Protein backbone atom coordinates (compact mmCIF):
# COMPACT_ATOMS: atom_id res chain seq x y z
CA UNK A 1 0.00 0.00 0.00
CA UNK A 2 1.38 3.39 -0.87
CA UNK A 3 1.66 6.24 1.57
CA UNK A 4 -0.33 8.50 -0.73
CA UNK A 5 -3.62 10.14 0.13
CA UNK A 6 -5.56 7.46 -1.77
CA UNK A 7 -5.31 5.31 1.37
CA UNK A 8 -8.70 4.77 3.07
CA UNK A 9 -9.35 7.33 5.78
CA UNK A 10 -8.12 6.17 9.17
CA UNK A 11 -5.96 3.35 7.80
CA UNK A 12 -2.32 3.79 8.64
CA UNK A 13 0.18 2.31 6.25
CA UNK A 14 3.54 1.20 7.39
CA UNK A 15 5.99 3.77 6.19
CA UNK A 16 8.42 4.96 8.83
CA UNK A 17 6.26 7.91 9.96
CA UNK A 18 3.14 5.74 10.13
CA UNK A 19 4.99 3.10 12.19
CA UNK A 20 6.33 5.83 14.44
CA UNK A 21 2.83 7.25 15.00
CA UNK A 22 1.42 3.80 15.79
CA UNK A 23 4.17 2.89 18.27
CA UNK A 24 3.89 6.27 20.01
CA UNK A 25 0.17 5.59 20.60
CA UNK A 26 0.63 2.12 22.12
CA UNK A 27 0.24 2.10 25.92
CA UNK A 28 3.21 -0.27 26.34
CA UNK A 29 5.53 2.43 24.94
CA UNK A 30 3.91 5.40 26.70
CA UNK A 31 6.61 7.72 28.02
CA UNK A 32 9.43 5.94 26.17
CA UNK A 33 11.80 8.53 24.64
CA UNK A 34 11.08 9.42 21.02
CA UNK A 35 14.59 8.41 19.91
CA UNK A 36 13.96 4.86 21.12
CA UNK A 37 10.53 4.69 19.47
CA UNK A 38 12.16 5.86 16.22
CA UNK A 39 14.55 2.90 16.41
CA UNK A 40 11.64 0.50 17.08
CA UNK A 41 9.68 2.00 14.16
CA UNK A 42 12.66 1.50 11.88
CA UNK A 43 13.00 -2.13 13.03
CA UNK A 44 9.28 -2.92 12.71
CA UNK A 45 7.93 -4.55 9.60
CA UNK A 46 4.67 -5.16 7.82
CA UNK A 47 3.27 -8.66 7.35
CA UNK A 48 0.30 -9.79 5.28
CA UNK A 49 -1.97 -12.69 6.23
CA UNK A 50 -4.61 -14.25 3.98
CA UNK A 51 -7.99 -15.29 5.32
CA UNK A 52 -7.58 -18.59 7.19
CA UNK A 53 -3.86 -18.10 7.88
CA UNK A 54 -2.67 -18.55 11.47
CA UNK A 55 -0.64 -15.76 13.06
CA UNK A 56 0.14 -17.79 16.18
CA UNK A 57 -0.94 -21.03 17.83
CA UNK A 58 -1.94 -21.48 21.45
CA UNK A 59 1.07 -22.68 23.44
CA UNK A 60 3.77 -21.59 21.01
CA UNK A 61 6.41 -19.08 22.11
CA UNK A 62 5.44 -15.43 21.65
CA UNK A 63 8.33 -14.00 19.69
CA UNK A 64 6.68 -10.86 18.25
CA UNK A 65 3.86 -8.41 18.78
CA UNK A 66 1.22 -7.37 16.27
CA UNK A 67 -0.69 -4.17 15.56
CA UNK A 68 -3.56 -4.75 13.11
CA UNK A 69 -3.47 -2.25 10.26
CA UNK A 70 -6.38 -3.80 8.35
CA UNK A 71 -8.43 -6.96 8.21
CA UNK A 72 -10.07 -9.07 10.86
CA UNK A 73 -8.64 -11.62 13.29
CA UNK A 74 -10.20 -14.33 15.41
CA UNK A 75 -8.71 -15.30 18.75
CA UNK A 76 -9.60 -18.61 20.32
CA UNK A 77 -8.49 -20.75 23.22
CA UNK A 78 -8.81 -24.49 23.51
CA UNK A 79 -10.04 -25.40 27.01
CA UNK A 80 -10.11 -29.18 27.24
CA UNK A 81 -12.28 -30.32 24.36
CA UNK A 82 -14.04 -26.95 24.03
CA UNK A 83 -12.82 -24.16 21.78
CA UNK A 84 -13.62 -20.73 23.23
CA UNK A 85 -13.84 -18.03 20.57
CA UNK A 86 -13.39 -14.39 21.59
CA UNK A 87 -14.90 -11.40 19.82
CA UNK A 88 -13.10 -10.65 16.58
CA UNK A 89 -10.42 -7.99 16.48
CA UNK A 90 -9.70 -5.55 13.67
CA UNK A 91 -7.87 -2.39 12.79
CA UNK A 92 -6.13 -0.83 15.80
CA UNK A 93 -5.93 -4.04 17.84
CA UNK A 94 -2.59 -4.85 19.49
CA UNK A 95 -1.45 -8.14 21.00
CA UNK A 96 1.70 -10.05 21.90
CA UNK A 97 3.39 -7.22 23.80
CA UNK A 98 4.22 -9.33 26.85
CA UNK A 99 6.18 -11.67 24.62
CA UNK A 100 8.64 -8.84 23.95
CA UNK A 101 9.59 -8.66 27.62
CA UNK A 102 10.19 -12.23 28.71
CA UNK A 103 9.74 -15.85 27.63
CA UNK A 104 6.00 -16.35 27.23
CA UNK A 105 3.68 -18.71 25.39
CA UNK A 106 0.58 -17.67 23.50
CA UNK A 107 -2.57 -18.26 25.53
CA UNK A 108 -4.69 -18.01 22.36
CA UNK A 109 -4.57 -19.09 18.76
CA UNK A 110 -4.93 -16.17 16.36
CA UNK A 111 -5.96 -16.48 12.73
CA UNK A 112 -7.02 -14.10 10.00
CA UNK A 113 -10.72 -14.40 9.12
CA UNK A 114 -10.27 -11.76 6.42
CA UNK A 115 -7.08 -10.73 4.68
CA UNK A 116 -5.07 -8.77 7.22
CA UNK A 117 -2.04 -6.48 7.35
CA UNK A 118 -0.09 -6.08 10.59
CA UNK A 119 2.76 -4.01 11.88
CA UNK A 120 5.08 -6.52 13.54
CA UNK A 121 7.95 -6.04 15.98
CA UNK A 122 10.01 -9.09 16.92
CA UNK A 123 11.21 -9.88 20.42
CA UNK A 124 14.80 -10.07 19.18
CA UNK A 125 14.71 -6.55 17.72
CA UNK A 126 12.95 -5.12 20.78
CA UNK A 127 15.43 -6.71 23.18
CA UNK A 128 18.46 -5.54 21.18
CA UNK A 129 17.02 -2.03 21.30
CA UNK A 130 16.42 -2.35 25.06
CA UNK A 131 20.04 -3.46 25.53
CA UNK A 132 21.15 -0.30 23.75
CA UNK A 133 18.71 1.88 25.71
CA UNK A 134 18.32 0.15 29.12
CA UNK A 135 16.66 3.24 30.60
CA UNK A 136 13.39 2.21 28.88
CA UNK A 137 12.89 -0.88 31.07
CA UNK A 138 11.38 0.88 34.10
CA UNK A 139 8.95 2.82 31.90
CA UNK A 140 7.84 -0.20 29.82
CA UNK A 141 7.49 -2.43 32.88
CA UNK A 142 5.59 0.31 34.71
CA UNK A 143 3.21 0.56 31.73
CA UNK A 144 2.62 -3.20 31.87
CA UNK A 145 1.96 -3.11 35.62
CA UNK A 146 -0.48 -0.21 35.17
CA UNK A 147 -2.31 -2.19 32.50
CA UNK A 148 -2.48 -5.30 34.71
CA UNK A 149 -3.96 -3.29 37.60
CA UNK A 150 -6.57 -1.64 35.35
CA UNK A 151 -7.52 -4.98 33.79
CA UNK A 152 -7.70 -6.73 37.13
CA UNK A 153 -9.82 -4.00 38.68
CA UNK A 154 -12.34 -4.36 35.84
CA UNK A 155 -12.24 -8.16 36.05
CA UNK A 156 -12.72 -8.22 39.83
CA UNK A 157 -15.63 -5.78 39.61
CA UNK A 158 -17.34 -8.11 37.14
CA UNK A 159 -16.45 -11.39 38.95
CA UNK A 160 -16.20 -10.46 42.64
CA UNK A 161 -18.50 -13.24 43.90
CA UNK A 162 -16.81 -15.89 41.78
CA UNK A 163 -13.35 -14.80 43.02
CA UNK A 164 -14.53 -14.78 46.64
CA UNK A 165 -15.81 -18.36 46.44
CA UNK A 166 -12.90 -19.74 44.40
CA UNK A 167 -10.17 -18.24 46.59
CA UNK A 168 -8.43 -16.65 43.59
CA UNK A 169 -6.34 -13.69 44.71
CA UNK A 170 -5.46 -12.01 41.44
CA UNK A 171 -2.29 -10.76 39.82
CA UNK A 172 -1.91 -7.55 41.79
CA UNK A 173 -1.29 -9.60 44.94
CA UNK A 174 1.50 -11.55 43.27
C-alpha positions, -999 to +999 in steps of 0.1 A: +000+000+000+014+034-009+017+062+016-003+085-007-036+101+001-056+075-018-053+053+014-087+048+031-093+073+058-081+062+092-060+033+078-023+038+086+002+023+063+035+012+074+060+038+062+084+050+088+063+079+100+031+057+101+050+031+122+063+058+144+028+072+150+014+038+158+042+029+183+039+063+200+002+056+206+006+021+221+002+021+259+032-003+263+055+024+249+039+054+267+066+077+280+094+059+262+118+085+246+111+094+210+146+084+199+140+049+211+105+047+195+122+059+162+145+029+164+116+005+171+097+020+142+127+015+119+130-021+130+093-029+127+079-046+096+047-052+078+033-087+074+003-098+053-020-127+062-046-142+040-080-153+053-076-186+072-039-181+079-027-185+115-006-158+131+001-178+162-009-210+178-019-215+215+011-227+234+038-216+210+064-191+221+054-154+217+083-140+197+067-109+183+039-084+188+012-074+163-007-042+156-036-047+131-035-022+103-064-038+084-084-070+082-101-091+109-086-116+133-102-143+154-087-153+188-096-186+203-085-207+232-088-245+235-100-254+270-101-292+272-123-303+244-140-269+240-128-242+218-136-207+232-138-180+206-134-144+216-149-114+198-131-106+166-104-080+165-097-056+137-079-024+128-061-008+158-059-040+178-026-048+195-014-081+210+017-100+219+034-072+238+042-093+268+062-117+246+086-088+240+096-087+276+102-122+287+097-159+276+060-164+272+037-187+254+006-177+235-026-183+255-047-180+224-046-191+188-049-162+164-060-165+127-070-141+100-107-144+091-103-118+064-071-107+047-051-088+072-020-065+074-001-061+106+028-040+119+051-065+135+080-060+160+100-091+169+112-099+204+148-101+192+147-065+177+130-051+208+154-067+232+185-055+212+170-020+213+164-023+251+200-035+255+211-003+237+187+019+257+183+001+291+167+032+306+134+022+289+129-009+311+114+009+341+089+028+319+078-002+298+075-024+329+056+003+347+032+006+317+026-032+319+020-031+356-005-002+352-023-022+325-025-053+347-040-033+376-066-016+353-075-050+338-077-067+371-098-040+387-123-044+358-122-082+361-127-082+398-156-058+396-173-081+371-164-114+389-162-105+426-185-132+439-168-159+418-133-148+430-145-148+466-158-184+464-129-197+444-102-182+466-084-166+436-063-137+447-055-120+414-023-108+398-019-076+418-013-096+449+015-116+433 
